Amino acid sequence: MVNSSIIAQFGTTPLNDPAFAPTGVQPDGSIICVWGDPRADTTRLITKITGISRGPALDMLNQLADTQGFTCFTPNGGTRCEKTWQNTKYPVTDGRTLFWRDDILIDTMFSNLAPTGYTDSIVQSIFG
């Protein structure tokens, strides 16, 4: 799903370590992937890909923009909202990026781990 240049940016950070269960395909059909070392206090990236119809998806994205200061725009035939902030405990950047298109939501939360092009790579893999 994620191309090799993106994977290289993770270095030795493990994917789907059992400490972060549940990962993989879920009973509801969603997929959860976690890049993170369980020994690290904050460095990780969690992506959930799930089905959600247009109305509820756009309501949620608009609410994030209106109430939490997310920036939203419309690339690649979909709607993307994103925001970063300073972690309250560690001197690292946290954030969240969401992309919705054709009833599929890609929702990524990260802390101190934000590979360049990550979401775009997933969008390309799913939608071509």
C-alpha positions as CSV (number, residue, x, y, z in Angstrom):
1,M,0.0,0.0,0.0
2,V,2.7,2.5,0.9
3,N,5.5,2.7,-1.7
4,S,9.2,1.8,-0.9
5,S,10.4,5.4,-0.7
6,I,7.9,6.1,2.1
7,I,8.7,2.8,3.9
8,A,12.4,3.8,3.8
9,Q,11.5,6.9,5.8
10,F,10.3,4.7,8.7
11,G,13.8,3.3,9.1
12,T,13.8,0.5,11.7
13,T,10.4,1.5,13.1
14,P,8.3,-1.7,13.2
15,L,4.9,-2.1,11.5
16,N,2.0,-3.7,13.5
17,D,4.0,-4.7,16.6
18,P,1.7,-6.9,18.7
19,A,1.9,-4.3,21.5
20,F,-0.3,-2.1,19.4
21,A,-3.1,-4.6,18.8
22,P,-5.6,-4.5,17.2
23,T,-4.0,-4.1,13.8
24,G,-4.7,-5.5,10.3
25,V,-8.2,-6.2,9.0
26,Q,-10.9,-5.6,11.6
27,P,-14.3,-7.4,12.0
28,D,-16.1,-4.3,10.5
29,G,-13.9,-4.4,7.4
30,S,-11.7,-1.5,8.4
31,I,-7.9,-1.8,8.3
32,I,-5.6,-0.5,11.1
33,C,-1.8,-0.1,10.6
34,V,0.5,1.1,13.3
35,W,4.1,2.1,12.7
36,G,5.7,2.4,16.1
37,D,8.2,1.0,18.5
38,P,6.5,-0.1,21.8
39,R,9.6,1.0,23.7
40,A,9.2,4.6,22.5
41,D,6.9,7.0,24.5
42,T,5.6,9.0,21.6
43,T,7.0,8.1,18.2
44,R,4.3,6.4,16.2
45,L,1.9,6.7,13.3
46,I,-1.6,5.0,13.3
47,T,-3.7,4.8,10.1
48,K,-7.3,3.5,10.0
49,I,-8.9,3.0,6.6
50,T,-12.7,2.6,6.8
51,G,-15.9,2.9,4.8
52,I,-18.0,6.0,5.5
53,S,-20.7,7.5,3.3
54,R,-20.4,11.1,2.0
55,G,-22.8,12.8,4.4
56,P,-21.3,11.6,7.7
57,A,-17.8,11.9,6.3
58,L,-18.2,15.5,5.2
59,D,-20.0,16.4,8.4
60,M,-17.1,15.1,10.4
61,L,-14.5,16.9,8.3
62,N,-16.4,20.1,8.4
63,Q,-16.7,19.8,12.2
64,L,-12.9,19.3,12.5
65,A,-12.3,22.5,10.4
66,D,-14.9,24.5,12.3
67,T,-14.2,23.5,15.9
68,Q,-10.6,22.2,16.0
69,G,-8.8,24.3,13.4
70,F,-8.1,21.7,10.8
71,T,-7.2,23.0,7.3
72,C,-9.2,21.3,4.6
73,F,-8.7,21.2,0.8
74,T,-9.7,19.0,-2.2
75,P,-6.8,17.2,-3.8
76,N,-6.9,14.0,-5.8
77,G,-10.7,14.0,-6.2
78,G,-11.3,13.9,-2.5
79,T,-11.4,16.0,0.6
80,R,-8.3,16.2,2.9
81,C,-8.1,17.8,6.3
82,E,-5.0,18.1,8.4
83,K,-3.6,19.7,11.5
84,T,-0.3,19.6,13.5
85,W,0.4,20.7,17.0
86,Q,3.1,20.6,19.6
87,N,3.0,17.5,21.9
88,T,2.2,18.6,25.4
89,K,4.7,16.3,27.1
90,Y,7.6,15.9,24.6
91,P,9.3,18.3,22.3
92,V,7.8,16.7,19.2
93,T,5.1,17.4,16.6
94,D,1.8,15.5,16.7
95,G,-0.9,15.7,14.0
96,R,-3.7,14.1,12.2
97,T,-4.5,13.9,8.5
98,L,-7.7,12.6,7.0
99,F,-8.6,12.0,3.4
100,W,-12.1,11.0,2.2
101,R,-13.1,9.9,-1.3
102,D,-15.7,7.5,-2.8
103,D,-16.9,6.4,0.7
104,I,-13.4,5.5,1.9
105,L,-11.8,7.4,4.8
106,I,-8.0,7.3,5.4
107,D,-7.4,8.6,9.0
108,T,-3.9,9.0,10.2
109,M,-2.8,10.2,13.6
110,F,0.9,10.7,14.3
111,S,3.4,11.7,16.9
112,N,7.0,12.5,16.0
113,L,6.7,10.4,12.8
114,A,5.3,11.9,9.6
115,P,6.9,10.6,6.4
116,T,6.7,12.9,3.5
117,G,4.1,11.7,1.0
118,Y,2.6,9.0,3.3
119,T,-1.1,9.9,2.8
120,D,-0.6,10.6,-0.9
121,S,1.0,7.2,-1.3
122,I,-2.0,5.5,0.3
123,V,-4.4,7.5,-1.9
124,Q,-2.5,6.5,-5.0
125,S,-2.5,2.9,-4.0
126,I,-6.3,2.8,-3.3
127,F,-7.6,5.1,-6.1
128,G,-4.8,4.8,-8.7
